[in-house]
Amino acid sequence: MTTRVVSDVSKVHLDCPQEDDGKPNVTVTPFTEGLFHAESTRGDDLDGMTILRREGTKLYLSWTDNDETETKSTWVTFHECIEMHDGHINWDPSDWGFADEWSVGMRMPATPCVANGGGTGNADKVPLGGGANLIVPAAGDGDWDVELGSESTLPTIVAIKDAGNGYWDYDQWTDTMVPSSTPGYGDWQLFDFQMGPYWLCKNDDCGDPRGIWELDPYKVEPIMARWQFGLQVARDGSASRGAADIGGRYISFRENIT
């Protein structure tokens, strides 16, 4: 019988809470380190120079009576990138039924461009067909101007990630955009047309007798600055049920919660 002695084993001590048996007590979280929990029924108010986080448009829709059968929607916007986690929709069960449907999703608005008129712009457009254009950087000789932001103005860019094919470099946490040092091989694109909506939940009904719907996924979905998160509802008009309300809230993680 041979006994082997191992003398070069490294021992590591973790300075963290431990169980009774000495095993580390670790909590796994789905969000990026450094972000904070933020819950609300509203998006951000971006209308002024002062950003009012969670004081903008409300995820809420109402009907005065059942004669209003058209589909209605409301969209909220966020100033910086957030990580969306949980969702909650609620309604009065007596006013809604299985024939009524709601959807939640997100869309990417067009990045505003202003015609330069003098050939000194910071951007040009590349036609993609159907009236849609890709926005690419120009070295002060472009036909278009794109507001990339400054200390005194809020940027209006709407960045779309396209890793390895983009023309722009964008930091989603500091919300800064610059032309890529490797045009055509960057990570982000700018477009002059709206993309989406992309529905995260599509045509779920309002038949739950409790009048609520909850979603608690483990992972998070990033929503970039100025992307829009929305609630769309189609109310059935086959029954007379009077006025009705429906609304929602979200739980997210974001860097700035003031």
C-alpha positions in Angstrom: 0.0 0.0 0.0 1.4 3.4 -1.0 0.5 6.6 0.7 0.7 9.8 -1.3 1.2 13.1 0.5 0.2 16.2 -1.4 2.0 19.2 0.1 1.3 22.0 -2.5 -2.4 22.3 -2.1 -3.6 26.0 -2.1 -6.1 26.9 0.5 -8.4 29.8 -0.1 -10.5 31.5 2.6 -13.6 33.4 1.4 -14.4 36.4 3.6 -18.1 36.1 3.2 -21.1 34.7 5.2 -20.9 31.0 5.8 -23.3 28.1 6.6 -22.9 26.1 9.8 -20.7 23.6 7.9 -18.4 26.3 6.7 -19.7 26.5 3.1 -20.0 30.0 1.7 -23.4 31.5 1.7 -23.7 32.9 -1.8 -26.7 34.7 -3.4 -26.9 34.6 -7.2 -28.5 37.7 -8.8 -29.6 38.2 -12.4 -28.7 41.8 -12.8 -25.4 43.6 -13.5 -23.3 44.5 -10.4 -23.7 48.1 -9.3 -27.3 48.5 -10.4 -30.2 49.2 -8.0 -33.7 47.8 -7.7 -36.3 50.2 -9.2 -40.1 49.6 -9.3 -42.7 51.8 -10.7 -45.8 52.1 -12.9 -44.3 55.0 -14.8 -41.4 55.6 -17.2 -39.1 58.6 -17.1 -40.1 62.2 -18.0 -37.7 63.4 -20.7 -39.5 66.5 -21.8 -37.3 69.0 -19.9 -33.6 69.5 -19.2 -34.1 67.9 -15.8 -34.6 64.1 -15.9 -37.5 63.0 -13.8 -37.0 59.3 -13.4 -40.2 57.2 -12.8 -42.4 60.4 -13.2 -43.3 60.1 -16.9 -46.0 58.3 -18.8 -48.0 55.7 -16.8 -48.6 52.1 -17.8 -52.4 52.6 -17.6 -55.4 52.5 -20.0 -59.1 53.2 -19.5 -62.4 52.9 -21.3 -65.4 55.1 -20.6 -67.8 52.3 -21.6 -67.8 49.1 -23.6 -68.6 50.9 -26.8 -65.0 51.8 -27.0 -63.8 48.6 -28.6 -60.6 49.8 -30.3 -57.2 48.7 -29.3 -55.4 51.2 -27.1 -51.7 51.4 -26.1 -49.4 53.5 -24.0 -45.6 53.6 -24.1 -43.0 54.7 -21.5 -39.4 55.7 -22.1 -36.3 55.5 -20.0 -33.4 58.0 -19.9 -30.6 55.4 -19.5 -30.3 51.7 -20.0 -32.3 49.6 -17.6 -32.6 45.9 -17.0 -36.2 44.8 -17.0 -37.1 41.9 -14.7 -40.6 41.4 -13.3 -44.0 42.4 -14.6 -47.4 42.8 -13.2 -50.8 43.6 -14.9 -54.0 44.2 -12.9 -57.6 44.8 -13.7 -61.1 44.6 -12.1 -62.3 41.1 -12.9 -65.9 42.2 -13.2 -65.1 44.5 -16.1 -63.0 42.2 -18.1 -63.1 38.6 -19.5 -61.4 36.0 -21.6 -62.2 37.8 -24.8 -60.2 40.8 -23.7 -56.4 40.7 -24.5 -53.3 42.6 -23.5 -49.7 42.6 -24.7 -46.5 44.1 -23.4 -43.4 44.7 -25.4 -40.8 47.2 -26.5 -39.9 49.2 -29.7 -36.9 51.2 -30.9 -37.9 54.6 -32.2 -36.2 56.3 -35.1 -33.0 58.3 -34.4 -33.9 61.9 -35.4 -31.8 63.4 -38.2 -31.8 67.0 -39.4 -30.8 67.9 -43.0 -27.6 69.8 -42.9 -28.1 71.7 -46.1 -24.4 72.8 -46.3 -22.6 69.5 -46.6 -20.9 69.9 -43.2 -23.0 67.4 -41.2 -21.7 64.6 -38.9 -23.7 61.9 -40.6 -24.9 60.5 -43.9 -27.7 58.0 -44.7 -27.4 54.7 -46.5 -30.7 53.5 -48.1 -31.8 50.1 -47.0 -35.0 50.0 -49.1 -38.6 50.8 -48.4 -37.8 54.3 -47.3 -35.5 53.1 -44.4 -32.0 54.3 -43.9 -28.9 53.4 -42.0 -27.1 56.3 -40.3 -23.3 56.3 -40.7 -20.7 58.8 -39.4 -19.4 61.6 -41.6 -16.2 63.6 -41.0 -17.8 67.0 -41.1 -18.9 66.6 -44.7 -22.2 64.8 -44.3 -25.7 65.8 -45.5 -27.3 65.1 -42.1 -26.8 66.1 -38.4 -27.4 63.7 -35.6 -27.4 65.0 -32.0 -25.0 62.8 -30.1 -25.4 64.7 -26.8 -23.3 67.2 -24.8 -23.2 68.6 -21.4 -26.0 71.1 -22.2 -28.3 68.9 -24.3 -29.9 65.5 -24.0 -28.9 63.1 -26.7 -31.7 61.8 -28.9 -29.8 58.8 -30.2 -31.5 55.4 -30.2 -28.8 52.8 -30.3 -29.4 49.3 -31.7 -26.8 46.6 -30.9 -25.4 44.9 -34.0 -22.1 43.4 -32.8 -19.4 43.3 -35.4 -21.4 45.1 -38.1 -22.0 48.6 -36.6 -20.7 52.1 -37.4 -20.8 53.5 -33.9 -19.3 52.9 -30.5 -21.8 53.3 -27.7 -21.6 53.0 -23.9 -25.0 51.9 -22.7 -24.3 52.9 -19.1 -22.8 56.4 -19.7 -25.1 57.0 -22.7 -22.3 58.2 -24.9 -22.0 57.7 -28.7 -19.0 58.2 -31.0 -18.1 57.1 -34.5 -16.5 53.6 -34.4 -12.8 53.4 -34.8 -13.4 50.5 -37.1 -16.4 51.6 -39.3 -18.5 48.6 -40.4 -17.1 46.5 -37.6 -18.4 48.3 -34.5 -21.1 47.1 -32.1 -23.9 49.6 -32.6 -26.1 51.0 -35.4 -28.4 54.0 -35.8 -31.5 53.9 -37.9 -33.9 56.6 -39.1 -37.0 54.3 -38.8 -38.8 52.7 -35.9 -38.1 49.0 -35.2 -40.7 46.9 -33.5 -42.8 46.5 -31.5 -41.3 43.2 -30.2 -43.8 41.7 -27.9 -42.5 40.0 -24.7 -46.1 38.8 -23.9 -48.6 38.7 -26.8 -52.4 38.5 -26.5 -52.8 37.2 -23.0 -56.4 37.2 -21.8 -58.0 38.9 -18.8 -59.9 35.8 -17.6 -58.1 35.4 -14.3 -60.8 35.8 -11.6 -58.2 37.5 -9.4 -57.7 40.3 -11.9 -53.9 40.0 -11.9 -51.1 38.5 -13.9 -47.5 38.2 -12.6 -44.3 37.3 -14.4 -41.2 36.6 -12.4 -38.4 35.3 -14.7 -34.9 34.7 -13.4 -33.1 36.6 -16.2 -33.3 40.2 -17.1 -34.0 41.9 -20.5 -31.9 45.1 -21.2 -33.8 48.1 -22.5 -31.6 50.8 -23.9 -31.9 54.5 -23.4 -35.0 56.0 -25.1 -36.3 52.6 -26.2 -40.0 52.4 -25.4 -41.7 49.8 -23.2 -45.5 49.5 -23.8 -48.8 48.1 -22.8 -51.4 47.4 -25.5 -54.9 46.2 -24.8 -57.8 45.1 -27.0 -61.2 45.1 -25.3 -64.0 42.9 -26.7 -67.2 44.8 -27.5 -69.7 41.8 -27.5 -70.9 42.5 -23.9 -72.0 45.7 -22.2 -69.9 46.0 -19.1 -69.4 49.8 -18.7 -66.2 51.6 -17.9 -63.0 49.7 -17.4 -59.4 50.3 -16.3 -56.2 48.2 -16.7 -52.7 49.0 -15.6 -49.3 47.5 -14.9 -46.1 47.9 -13.1 -42.5 46.7 -13.6 -39.5 45.8 -11.5 -36.2 46.8 -13.1 -32.5 47.4 -12.2 -30.8 50.6 -13.1 -27.8 52.7 -12.3 -29.5 55.9 -11.3 -32.8 55.7 -9.3 -33.1 59.4 -8.2 
